[in-house]
Amino acid sequence: MKKTNYISRTVYHVLMVLPLLALTLLTACSEDETTFPDYEKDWFQLEDSSDPAQHAAYEFFKQYGIPIFFNDTIGTQQRVDVFGNEYTFYKTLTLNAAIGGGQSSYGDAFYNTFTYADRSVIPDAIQYLRTQLMPTIPTFLHIHSILLVEAINGSSDDVYVGLNTLVITKASLLASYQADQTKKLRAVVLRSFIGKKLTGDINYEEGLKRFYSVSRAIYEAHDVYNYSTWYFNANNMPGCPFDPYDWSVQAKDKMLWAGFLDAAPPYFNSSPTEQADVNMFTEAYFTYTDEEFQTMYGAYPRVMEKWSIIKPMLDDVMKQ
């Protein structure tokens, strides 16, 4: 009986303390919010500036609602940690968890260092994006932000899609781009988003299985999309009319014979991943007309079969 009373008193005391603890926590949170109201700053909201580069970015932001940055660190803020120590918080763009993969190489590479553009070239580069590129981009495509740089270190990629930014390189050259270069850049940007959109939508799952199966059918012992176990050689390419050991002028023909538009960069004798394969055909979709594609690849039955499967799916995506 005494033990029961002891337990009851303990439970009673705990119940009395809990509301006080909750009130203390709420008060602490309230004090933090009052002391540091700027912690929830919208880092993607641009303000006008007398700086020509920043002013050009602001004008672009007003027109398209897309902030442009020239450095992946987009702001700093003085904060205080839980021990009362002041520190500088650096807000950076999130480049991992890529949506579109390493874009010019079609794969899923990840880059996080850049050669930043000289600020003097930024206004003209933004003017090019504003007047030449953006009017060709579908309005349903969500671009959270743009990081405009000179180069992605360690890569020749023109475009890279991160979690909350689209990286566009060659800032100093953009203003001089001709129509064919703009068409290529547009194709790469669209492929970077649409390729992932296609593979991430369950509605296209069955169609993509048929698309992949065309190349998978050439050799069932190993998955042709696994470049660690399958690559272009005589044993893996039964029936190939080209010499599998000739890696000179016929290398491209071997890829096309297998139904691939390219190999897995930078390995000229390795097949692409599934995503890279989709990306290549998606870029071709935004680069060539149906007639042009037929002229270029009509001699390769597997390429044309995959084109007949993926093109209607891409048509459907672009209608959304």
C-alpha atoms as a printed R data frame, in Angstrom:
    type eleno elety resid chain resno      x       y       z
1   ATOM     1    CA   MET     A     1  0.000   0.000   0.000
2   ATOM     2    CA   LYS     A     2  2.823   2.358   0.819
3   ATOM     3    CA   LYS     A     3  4.496   1.537  -2.505
4   ATOM     4    CA   THR     A     4  1.279   2.412  -4.354
5   ATOM     5    CA   ASN     A     5  1.063   5.775  -2.582
6   ATOM     6    CA   TYR     A     6  4.710   6.512  -3.438
7   ATOM     7    CA   ILE     A     7  4.075   5.834  -7.135
8   ATOM     8    CA   SER     A     8  0.952   7.988  -7.076
9   ATOM     9    CA   ARG     A     9  2.837  10.904  -5.523
10  ATOM    10    CA   THR     A    10  5.615  10.535  -8.108
11  ATOM    11    CA   VAL     A    11  3.146  10.573 -11.004
12  ATOM    12    CA   TYR     A    12  1.445  13.611  -9.447
13  ATOM    13    CA   HIS     A    13  4.736  15.509  -9.225
14  ATOM    14    CA   VAL     A    14  5.646  14.633 -12.804
15  ATOM    15    CA   LEU     A    15  2.273  15.862 -14.023
16  ATOM    16    CA   MET     A    16  2.765  19.107 -12.140
17  ATOM    17    CA   VAL     A    17  6.241  19.682 -13.596
18  ATOM    18    CA   LEU     A    18  5.407  18.954 -17.249
19  ATOM    19    CA   PRO     A    19  3.267  22.080 -17.846
20  ATOM    20    CA   LEU     A    20  5.975  24.255 -16.284
21  ATOM    21    CA   LEU     A    21  8.599  22.662 -18.541
22  ATOM    22    CA   ALA     A    22  6.443  23.199 -21.620
23  ATOM    23    CA   LEU     A    23  5.858  26.834 -20.650
24  ATOM    24    CA   THR     A    24  9.607  27.342 -20.219
25  ATOM    25    CA   LEU     A    25 10.327  25.904 -23.668
26  ATOM    26    CA   LEU     A    26  7.651  28.026 -25.296
27  ATOM    27    CA   THR     A    27  9.000  31.128 -23.602
28  ATOM    28    CA   ALA     A    28 12.525  30.307 -24.742
29  ATOM    29    CA   CYS     A    29 11.360  29.828 -28.328
30  ATOM    30    CA   SER     A    30  9.416  33.064 -28.156
31  ATOM    31    CA   GLU     A    31 12.471  34.932 -26.874
32  ATOM    32    CA   ASP     A    32 14.619  33.467 -29.682
33  ATOM    33    CA   GLU     A    33 12.118  34.535 -32.298
34  ATOM    34    CA   THR     A    34 12.000  38.027 -30.844
35  ATOM    35    CA   THR     A    35 15.767  38.346 -30.582
36  ATOM    36    CA   PHE     A    36 16.582  36.839 -33.986
37  ATOM    37    CA   PRO     A    37 13.619  37.549 -36.309
38  ATOM    38    CA   ASP     A    38 15.871  37.455 -39.368
39  ATOM    39    CA   TYR     A    39 16.741  33.743 -39.065
40  ATOM    40    CA   GLU     A    40 13.897  32.935 -41.434
41  ATOM    41    CA   LYS     A    41 15.174  35.281 -44.148
42  ATOM    42    CA   ASP     A    42 14.109  34.527 -47.726
43  ATOM    43    CA   TRP     A    43 17.503  34.135 -49.359
44  ATOM    44    CA   PHE     A    44 15.978  33.877 -52.829
45  ATOM    45    CA   GLN     A    45 14.342  37.311 -52.722
46  ATOM    46    CA   LEU     A    46 16.526  39.796 -54.608
47  ATOM    47    CA   GLU     A    47 16.772  43.530 -54.014
48  ATOM    48    CA   ASP     A    48 17.862  46.211 -56.449
49  ATOM    49    CA   SER     A    49 21.366  47.625 -56.280
50  ATOM    50    CA   SER     A    50 23.572  50.233 -57.935
51  ATOM    51    CA   ASP     A    51 26.006  47.429 -58.762
52  ATOM    52    CA   PRO     A    52 25.486  46.688 -62.517
53  ATOM    53    CA   ALA     A    53 25.619  42.911 -62.090
54  ATOM    54    CA   GLN     A    54 23.215  42.893 -59.143
55  ATOM    55    CA   HIS     A    55 20.897  45.361 -60.884
56  ATOM    56    CA   ALA     A    56 20.761  43.125 -63.980
57  ATOM    57    CA   ALA     A    57 19.951  40.142 -61.755
58  ATOM    58    CA   TYR     A    58 17.180  42.141 -60.083
59  ATOM    59    CA   GLU     A    59 15.623  43.124 -63.429
60  ATOM    60    CA   PHE     A    60 15.693  39.456 -64.478
61  ATOM    61    CA   PHE     A    61 14.118  38.483 -61.143
62  ATOM    62    CA   LYS     A    62 11.323  41.032 -61.616
63  ATOM    63    CA   GLN     A    63 10.515  39.617 -65.049
64  ATOM    64    CA   TYR     A    64 10.802  35.876 -64.434
65  ATOM    65    CA   GLY     A    65 10.690  35.473 -60.652
66  ATOM    66    CA   ILE     A    66 13.978  33.550 -60.786
67  ATOM    67    CA   PRO     A    67 16.932  34.849 -58.732
68  ATOM    68    CA   ILE     A    68 20.363  34.794 -60.390
69  ATOM    69    CA   PHE     A    69 23.518  34.380 -58.319
70  ATOM    70    CA   PHE     A    70 27.196  34.617 -59.267
71  ATOM    71    CA   ASN     A    71 28.534  32.692 -56.277
72  ATOM    72    CA   ASP     A    72 27.183  29.529 -54.638
73  ATOM    73    CA   THR     A    73 27.436  31.310 -51.263
74  ATOM    74    CA   ILE     A    74 24.447  33.607 -51.590
75  ATOM    75    CA   GLY     A    75 24.517  35.336 -48.207
76  ATOM    76    CA   THR     A    76 25.790  35.475 -44.640
77  ATOM    77    CA   GLN     A    77 24.118  36.118 -41.310
78  ATOM    78    CA   GLN     A    78 25.380  36.662 -37.764
79  ATOM    79    CA   ARG     A    79 23.857  34.125 -35.403
80  ATOM    80    CA   VAL     A    80 24.194  32.913 -31.836
81  ATOM    81    CA   ASP     A    81 24.521  29.232 -30.976
82  ATOM    82    CA   VAL     A    82 22.898  27.456 -28.024
83  ATOM    83    CA   PHE     A    83 25.883  28.353 -25.822
84  ATOM    84    CA   GLY     A    84 25.562  32.058 -26.545
85  ATOM    85    CA   ASN     A    85 28.541  32.200 -28.908
86  ATOM    86    CA   GLU     A    86 28.271  34.365 -32.012
87  ATOM    87    CA   TYR     A    87 29.126  32.849 -35.393
88  ATOM    88    CA   THR     A    88 28.681  33.625 -39.073
89  ATOM    89    CA   PHE     A    89 26.148  31.526 -40.940
90  ATOM    90    CA   TYR     A    90 26.844  31.023 -44.656
91  ATOM    91    CA   LYS     A    91 23.870  30.293 -46.885
92  ATOM    92    CA   THR     A    92 24.921  28.240 -49.904
93  ATOM    93    CA   LEU     A    93 23.054  26.825 -52.843
94  ATOM    94    CA   THR     A    94 22.313  23.114 -52.592
95  ATOM    95    CA   LEU     A    95 24.095  21.379 -55.447
96  ATOM    96    CA   ASN     A    96 23.804  17.786 -54.272
97  ATOM    97    CA   ALA     A    97 20.704  15.625 -54.635
98  ATOM    98    CA   ALA     A    98 20.876  16.566 -58.303
99  ATOM    99    CA   ILE     A    99 17.621  16.638 -60.311
100 ATOM   100    CA   GLY     A   100 19.192  16.486 -63.673
101 ATOM   101    CA   GLY     A   101 22.559  14.846 -63.151
102 ATOM   102    CA   GLY     A   102 25.835  15.931 -64.648
103 ATOM   103    CA   GLN     A   103 24.201  17.475 -67.600
104 ATOM   104    CA   SER     A   104 26.563  17.625 -70.542
105 ATOM   105    CA   SER     A   105 27.899  14.177 -69.680
106 ATOM   106    CA   TYR     A   106 24.307  12.914 -69.258
107 ATOM   107    CA   GLY     A   107 25.072  11.084 -66.016
108 ATOM   108    CA   ASP     A   108 24.664  11.686 -62.310
109 ATOM   109    CA   ALA     A   109 27.977  13.335 -61.478
110 ATOM   110    CA   PHE     A   110 28.193  15.885 -58.680
111 ATOM   111    CA   TYR     A   111 30.233  19.067 -58.770
112 ATOM   112    CA   ASN     A   112 30.645  21.677 -56.073
113 ATOM   113    CA   THR     A   113 33.518  23.953 -57.079
114 ATOM   114    CA   PHE     A   114 33.441  26.597 -59.765
115 ATOM   115    CA   THR     A   115 35.430  29.225 -61.574
116 ATOM   116    CA   TYR     A   116 33.350  32.327 -60.943
117 ATOM   117    CA   ALA     A   117 32.668  34.776 -63.749
118 ATOM   118    CA   ASP     A   118 34.127  38.270 -63.824
119 ATOM   119    CA   ARG     A   119 31.339  40.571 -62.671
120 ATOM   120    CA   SER     A   120 31.906  42.824 -65.689
121 ATOM   121    CA   VAL     A   121 30.469  40.157 -68.026
122 ATOM   122    CA   ILE     A   122 27.425  39.419 -65.878
123 ATOM   123    CA   PRO     A   123 25.053  42.148 -67.172
124 ATOM   124    CA   ASP     A   124 25.463  41.092 -70.815
125 ATOM   125    CA   ALA     A   125 25.193  37.414 -69.900
126 ATOM   126    CA   ILE     A   126 21.944  38.066 -68.020
127 ATOM   127    CA   GLN     A   127 20.625  40.112 -70.933
128 ATOM   128    CA   TYR     A   128 21.250  37.107 -73.176
129 ATOM   129    CA   LEU     A   129 19.408  34.784 -70.789
130 ATOM   130    CA   ARG     A   130 16.581  37.276 -70.532
131 ATOM   131    CA   THR     A   131 16.032  37.899 -74.236
132 ATOM   132    CA   GLN     A   132 17.322  34.786 -75.991
133 ATOM   133    CA   LEU     A   133 17.121  31.737 -73.729
134 ATOM   134    CA   MET     A   134 14.232  32.259 -71.298
135 ATOM   135    CA   PRO     A   135 11.571  33.039 -73.939
136 ATOM   136    CA   THR     A   136 12.181  29.516 -75.331
137 ATOM   137    CA   ILE     A   137 11.783  27.734 -71.961
138 ATOM   138    CA   PRO     A   138  8.280  26.343 -71.217
139 ATOM   139    CA   THR     A   139  6.535  28.180 -68.405
140 ATOM   140    CA   PHE     A   140  5.671  24.931 -66.601
141 ATOM   141    CA   LEU     A   141  9.361  24.289 -65.970
142 ATOM   142    CA   HIS     A   142 10.255  25.349 -62.412
143 ATOM   143    CA   ILE     A   143 13.720  26.879 -62.105
144 ATOM   144    CA   HIS     A   144 14.313  27.725 -58.447
145 ATOM   145    CA   SER     A   145 17.401  29.832 -59.118
146 ATOM   146    CA   ILE     A   146 20.282  30.235 -61.558
147 ATOM   147    CA   LEU     A   147 23.974  30.134 -60.680
148 ATOM   148    CA   LEU     A   148 25.877  31.892 -63.466
149 ATOM   149    CA   VAL     A   149 29.588  30.949 -63.528
150 ATOM   150    CA   GLU     A   150 32.480  30.675 -65.946
151 ATOM   151    CA   ALA     A   151 33.123  26.966 -65.490
152 ATOM   152    CA   ILE     A   152 32.423  23.916 -63.355
153 ATOM   153    CA   ASN     A   153 35.831  22.831 -62.102
154 ATOM   154    CA   GLY     A   154 36.832  19.393 -63.302
155 ATOM   155    CA   SER     A   155 34.129  19.264 -65.942
156 ATOM   156    CA   SER     A   156 33.294  20.566 -69.402
157 ATOM   157    CA   ASP     A   157 29.591  20.557 -68.597
158 ATOM   158    CA   ASP     A   158 27.610  23.550 -69.833
159 ATOM   159    CA   VAL     A   159 24.703  22.987 -67.462
160 ATOM   160    CA   TYR     A   160 24.163  21.277 -64.127
161 ATOM   161    CA   VAL     A   161 20.940  20.974 -62.145
162 ATOM   162    CA   GLY     A   162 21.218  20.902 -58.373
163 ATOM   163    CA   LEU     A   163 18.489  20.677 -55.771
164 ATOM   164    CA   ASN     A   164 17.680  24.393 -55.766
165 ATOM   165    CA   THR     A   165 19.657  25.880 -58.625
166 ATOM   166    CA   LEU     A   166 20.437  25.599 -62.321
167 ATOM   167    CA   VAL     A   167 24.141  26.123 -63.001
168 ATOM   168    CA   ILE     A   168 24.921  27.746 -66.358
169 ATOM   169    CA   THR     A   169 28.558  28.115 -67.400
170 ATOM   170    CA   LYS     A   170 30.520  30.154 -69.964
171 ATOM   171    CA   ALA     A   171 29.161  33.462 -68.653
172 ATOM   172    CA   SER     A   172 31.730  35.461 -70.612
173 ATOM   173    CA   LEU     A   173 30.658  33.844 -73.905
174 ATOM   174    CA   LEU     A   174 26.871  33.825 -73.620
175 ATOM   175    CA   ALA     A   175 26.338  37.307 -75.051
176 ATOM   176    CA   SER     A   176 28.058  36.225 -78.280
177 ATOM   177    CA   TYR     A   177 26.077  32.999 -78.743
178 ATOM   178    CA   GLN     A   178 24.636  32.441 -82.198
179 ATOM   179    CA   ALA     A   179 21.252  30.823 -82.902
180 ATOM   180    CA   ASP     A   180 22.666  27.291 -83.134
181 ATOM   181    CA   GLN     A   181 24.478  27.696 -79.808
182 ATOM   182    CA   THR     A   182 21.315  28.969 -78.152
183 ATOM   183    CA   LYS     A   183 19.410  26.004 -79.556
184 ATOM   184    CA   LYS     A   184 22.017  23.651 -78.082
185 ATOM   185    CA   LEU     A   185 21.942  25.368 -74.679
186 ATOM   186    CA   ARG     A   186 18.154  25.250 -74.623
187 ATOM   187    CA   ALA     A   187 18.229  21.529 -75.452
188 ATOM   188    CA   VAL     A   188 20.674  20.828 -72.628
189 ATOM   189    CA   VAL     A   189 18.664  22.860 -70.103
190 ATOM   190    CA   LEU     A   190 15.407  21.163 -71.070
191 ATOM   191    CA   ARG     A   191 16.984  17.719 -71.126
192 ATOM   192    CA   SER     A   192 18.350  18.338 -67.641
193 ATOM   193    CA   PHE     A   193 14.848  18.820 -66.245
194 ATOM   194    CA   ILE     A   194 12.622  16.819 -68.580
195 ATOM   195    CA   GLY     A   195 14.815  13.700 -68.573
196 ATOM   196    CA   LYS     A   196 14.451  13.381 -64.807
197 ATOM   197    CA   LYS     A   197 10.777  14.298 -64.960
198 ATOM   198    CA   LEU     A   198 10.219  11.434 -67.388
199 ATOM   199    CA   THR     A   199 12.036   8.813 -65.300
200 ATOM   200    CA   GLY     A   200 10.431  10.050 -62.083
201 ATOM   201    CA   ASP     A   201  6.826   9.789 -63.277
202 ATOM   202    CA   ILE     A   202  5.098   6.462 -62.699
203 ATOM   203    CA   ASN     A   203  2.887   7.096 -65.721
204 ATOM   204    CA   TYR     A   204  5.868   6.521 -68.005
205 ATOM   205    CA   GLU     A   205  7.271   3.515 -66.162
206 ATOM   206    CA   GLU     A   206  5.966   0.863 -68.562
207 ATOM   207    CA   GLY     A   207  6.992   2.847 -71.620
208 ATOM   208    CA   LEU     A   208 10.513   3.259 -70.279
209 ATOM   209    CA   LYS     A   209 10.759  -0.472 -69.563
210 ATOM   210    CA   ARG     A   210 10.064  -1.068 -73.259
211 ATOM   211    CA   PHE     A   211 12.590   1.629 -74.148
212 ATOM   212    CA   TYR     A   212 15.332  -0.004 -72.041
213 ATOM   213    CA   SER     A   213 14.446  -3.511 -73.224
214 ATOM   214    CA   VAL     A   214 15.472  -2.681 -76.802
215 ATOM   215    CA   SER     A   215 19.144  -2.418 -75.838
216 ATOM   216    CA   ARG     A   216 18.921  -5.017 -73.091
217 ATOM   217    CA   ALA     A   217 17.847  -7.607 -75.663
218 ATOM   218    CA   ILE     A   218 21.278  -7.665 -77.329
219 ATOM   219    CA   TYR     A   219 22.878  -9.503 -74.418
220 ATOM   220    CA   GLU     A   220 20.892 -11.020 -71.570
221 ATOM   221    CA   ALA     A   221 23.774 -12.521 -69.568
222 ATOM   222    CA   HIS     A   222 24.708  -9.088 -68.222
223 ATOM   223    CA   ASP     A   223 22.742  -5.872 -67.895
224 ATOM   224    CA   VAL     A   224 23.861  -3.558 -70.701
225 ATOM   225    CA   TYR     A   225 23.118  -0.554 -68.486
226 ATOM   226    CA   ASN     A   226 25.653  -1.652 -65.891
227 ATOM   227    CA   TYR     A   227 28.956  -0.377 -67.275
228 ATOM   228    CA   SER     A   228 30.905  -2.257 -64.603
229 ATOM   229    CA   THR     A   229 29.784  -5.621 -66.021
230 ATOM   230    CA   TRP     A   230 28.996  -4.826 -69.671
231 ATOM   231    CA   TYR     A   231 30.956  -2.885 -72.256
232 ATOM   232    CA   PHE     A   232 31.452  -2.930 -76.003
233 ATOM   233    CA   ASN     A   233 33.485  -6.022 -76.884
234 ATOM   234    CA   ALA     A   234 33.120  -9.141 -79.018
235 ATOM   235    CA   ASN     A   235 31.725 -11.370 -76.262
236 ATOM   236    CA   ASN     A   236 29.032  -8.880 -75.282
237 ATOM   237    CA   MET     A   237 27.889  -7.988 -78.793
238 ATOM   238    CA   PRO     A   238 26.709 -11.159 -80.594
239 ATOM   239    CA   GLY     A   239 25.683 -10.366 -84.155
240 ATOM   240    CA   CYS     A   240 27.379  -6.966 -84.283
241 ATOM   241    CA   PRO     A   241 28.433  -6.279 -87.911
242 ATOM   242    CA   PHE     A   242 31.352  -4.113 -86.789
243 ATOM   243    CA   ASP     A   243 34.695  -5.262 -85.475
244 ATOM   244    CA   PRO     A   244 34.267  -4.989 -81.686
245 ATOM   245    CA   TYR     A   245 38.016  -4.490 -81.249
246 ATOM   246    CA   ASP     A   246 38.303  -1.578 -83.644
247 ATOM   247    CA   TRP     A   247 37.963   1.517 -81.464
248 ATOM   248    CA   SER     A   248 38.797   4.030 -84.145
249 ATOM   249    CA   VAL     A   249 36.242   5.275 -86.632
250 ATOM   250    CA   GLN     A   250 33.720   2.534 -85.888
251 ATOM   251    CA   ALA     A   251 33.341   3.149 -82.166
252 ATOM   252    CA   LYS     A   252 30.278   5.359 -82.659
253 ATOM   253    CA   ASP     A   253 28.714   2.769 -84.969
254 ATOM   254    CA   LYS     A   254 28.947   0.111 -82.266
255 ATOM   255    CA   MET     A   255 27.076   2.324 -79.816
256 ATOM   256    CA   LEU     A   256 24.405   3.130 -82.364
257 ATOM   257    CA   TRP     A   257 24.093  -0.550 -83.323
258 ATOM   258    CA   ALA     A   258 23.313  -1.290 -79.651
259 ATOM   259    CA   GLY     A   259 20.708   1.489 -79.599
260 ATOM   260    CA   PHE     A   260 22.749   4.110 -77.707
261 ATOM   261    CA   LEU     A   261 23.347   7.617 -79.016
262 ATOM   262    CA   ASP     A   262 26.617   7.806 -77.088
263 ATOM   263    CA   ALA     A   263 28.746   5.955 -74.565
264 ATOM   264    CA   ALA     A   264 29.050   6.709 -70.862
265 ATOM   265    CA   PRO     A   265 31.383   9.722 -70.738
266 ATOM   266    CA   PRO     A   266 34.287   9.740 -70.439
267 ATOM   267    CA   TYR     A   267 34.519   6.001 -71.150
268 ATOM   268    CA   PHE     A   268 34.092   5.522 -74.888
269 ATOM   269    CA   ASN     A   269 33.613   1.753 -74.609
270 ATOM   270    CA   SER     A   270 31.094   1.692 -71.750
271 ATOM   271    CA   SER     A   271 27.335   1.864 -72.045
272 ATOM   272    CA   PRO     A   272 25.362   4.711 -70.409
273 ATOM   273    CA   THR     A   273 23.123   4.324 -67.391
274 ATOM   274    CA   GLU     A   274 19.350   4.221 -67.849
275 ATOM   275    CA   GLN     A   275 19.050   7.888 -66.878
276 ATOM   276    CA   ALA     A   276 21.892   8.891 -69.208
277 ATOM   277    CA   ASP     A   277 20.264   6.979 -72.058
278 ATOM   278    CA   VAL     A   278 16.972   8.812 -71.503
279 ATOM   279    CA   ASN     A   279 18.836  12.122 -71.242
280 ATOM   280    CA   MET     A   280 20.574  11.589 -74.579
281 ATOM   281    CA   PHE     A   281 17.330  10.884 -76.420
282 ATOM   282    CA   THR     A   282 15.659  13.783 -74.605
283 ATOM   283    CA   GLU     A   283 18.368  16.185 -75.729
284 ATOM   284    CA   ALA     A   284 17.989  14.884 -79.297
285 ATOM   285    CA   TYR     A   285 14.244  15.513 -79.024
286 ATOM   286    CA   PHE     A   286 14.889  19.204 -78.323
287 ATOM   287    CA   THR     A   287 17.647  19.439 -80.936
288 ATOM   288    CA   TYR     A   288 16.294  17.725 -84.066
289 ATOM   289    CA   THR     A   289 13.017  17.471 -85.905
290 ATOM   290    CA   ASP     A   290 11.603  14.003 -86.464
291 ATOM   291    CA   GLU     A   291 12.816  14.148 -90.073
292 ATOM   292    CA   GLU     A   292 16.317  15.227 -89.039
293 ATOM   293    CA   PHE     A   293 16.515  12.418 -86.497
294 ATOM   294    CA   GLN     A   294 15.410   9.911 -89.145
295 ATOM   295    CA   THR     A   295 18.101  11.180 -91.529
296 ATOM   296    CA   MET     A   296 20.821  10.910 -88.887
297 ATOM   297    CA   TYR     A   297 19.887   7.585 -87.301
298 ATOM   298    CA   GLY     A   298 17.581   5.813 -89.750
299 ATOM   299    CA   ALA     A   299 20.243   3.195 -90.505
300 ATOM   300    CA   TYR     A   300 20.219   1.982 -86.888
301 ATOM   301    CA   PRO     A   301 17.042  -0.037 -86.142
302 ATOM   302    CA   ARG     A   302 17.464  -0.130 -82.357
303 ATOM   303    CA   VAL     A   303 17.927   3.636 -82.161
304 ATOM   304    CA   MET     A   304 14.818   4.186 -84.253
305 ATOM   305    CA   GLU     A   305 12.795   1.687 -82.201
306 ATOM   306    CA   LYS     A   306 13.754   3.467 -78.971
307 ATOM   307    CA   TRP     A   307 12.960   6.821 -80.610
308 ATOM   308    CA   SER     A   308  9.484   5.567 -81.539
309 ATOM   309    CA   ILE     A   309  8.914   4.661 -77.875
310 ATOM   310    CA   ILE     A   310 10.300   7.723 -76.124
311 ATOM   311    CA   LYS     A   311  9.179  10.473 -78.512
312 ATOM   312    CA   PRO     A   312  5.424  10.097 -77.758
313 ATOM   313    CA   MET     A   313  6.214  10.204 -74.033
314 ATOM   314    CA   LEU     A   314  8.197  13.405 -74.482
315 ATOM   315    CA   ASP     A   315  5.389  14.853 -76.585
316 ATOM   316    CA   ASP     A   316  3.042  14.109 -73.708
317 ATOM   317    CA   VAL     A   317  5.317  15.729 -71.122
318 ATOM   318    CA   MET     A   318  5.585  18.896 -73.179
319 ATOM   319    CA   LYS     A   319  1.785  19.189 -73.366
320 ATOM   320    CA   GLN     A   320  1.507  19.532 -69.574
